[in-house]
């Protein structure tokens, strides 16, 4: 009987955890020491904040597999470049717009990573 109760509680807790809104990744971000220089690290940090504030808003709702984190943003650089700069499809909608400065910051981050 207690095993059944533990299973039910576990299911309820996992369901509630999925329903709870996620915290803002940009606010909880603490850059780790890495092989990047300070300049490269600050470019990546600024790009991450843009992706987190402007892109992850929709990604969390419509494409959870592509929510950008500090760890996975570099492999997506080519796709981000194509969608934002070539096809001009992102960010979608009328509410979220990138400023000219944000475009430039993303371009600074993406340029060395493009293939």
N, C-alpha and C positions, 0 to 999 in steps of 0.2 A: 504494500500500500504506500509506504513512504517513497519507494522508487518511482511509482506512478506520479505522486505529487511533485517530486523533483523534476521529472520530465515535463510535466505540465507547466510548472513555474519557469523552467528553462525556455520553453516555447513562447510563453507569454513575454518574458524578458527580451528574447531576441526579436519578437514582433515589435515591442515598444521601442527598442533601440533603433530599428529601421524607420520608425515613424518620427523619431525625435529629429528636429532640424540639425543639420551639421553646423559646426562652428566655422567661422570665417577663417580659411586657411592662411590668409595674408596676415591676420592678427596673431596667429599662433606660430608663425614661421620664425624659426631661429636658425640662421645659417650655420652649417657645420664647417669646421675648418677643412679645407680641401686643397687640392693641388692648384686651384685657380689663384691668380694674382688678385690683389685687392680690387683693381679696376675691372677685371673680368667678373669677379664675384659680385660687384655692385651692379654691373650691367645685367647679369643673370637675375639678381634680386629684383631690380626694377622691372624687368620683363615678367618675372613671376608674379609680381604684384598686379601688373596689367592683366595678365592671363587670369589671375584669381578673381579680380574685381570685375572685369569686363566679359570674360569668356566663360568662366566656371558657373556663372549665374544661370546660363542656359544649358550648359553641358550637364549640370547636376539634374536638371529636369528632363532633358531630351536624349542625352547620350552619356550615361554614367560611365561607360567604358573609357571615355576620353576626358575625364576630369583631370585637369593639369595639376601636377604636383612638382615640387622641386626636383624630384628624382626622375620623373618621366617626361619632363618638358623638352629636353634636348632631342630625344629620338623623334618627337613630333615636329621638330623645327621645319623640315621640308614641307610637311602638310600644312602647317600654319602659314608658311610663306605663300604656298599656292592659293589657299583659301582667302587670305587677307589681302595680299599684294597683287597676285596675278588675276584671280577670278573675281576679287572684290565681293565675295559672298558673305564674309564674316566681318564684324558681328552682325547677326541678323536683327531685323526689327528696327523700329524707329526710336525706341527708348534708349538703347545702349549704343553710343557712338564712341569711336576712338578720336582723341584729339590729335592734332598734327604732331605734338610732342610725343604722344604715346606711339604713333606710327613710327616715328624716328627711333624711339627706344627699342621697339620690337625689331626694327630693321638692324640696329646696331648689334643686338643679341643674335639674330638669325644669320647675318651675313657670313661670319666665320664657319657656321655649321652647315650651310647649304652645300648640296652635292650636285 
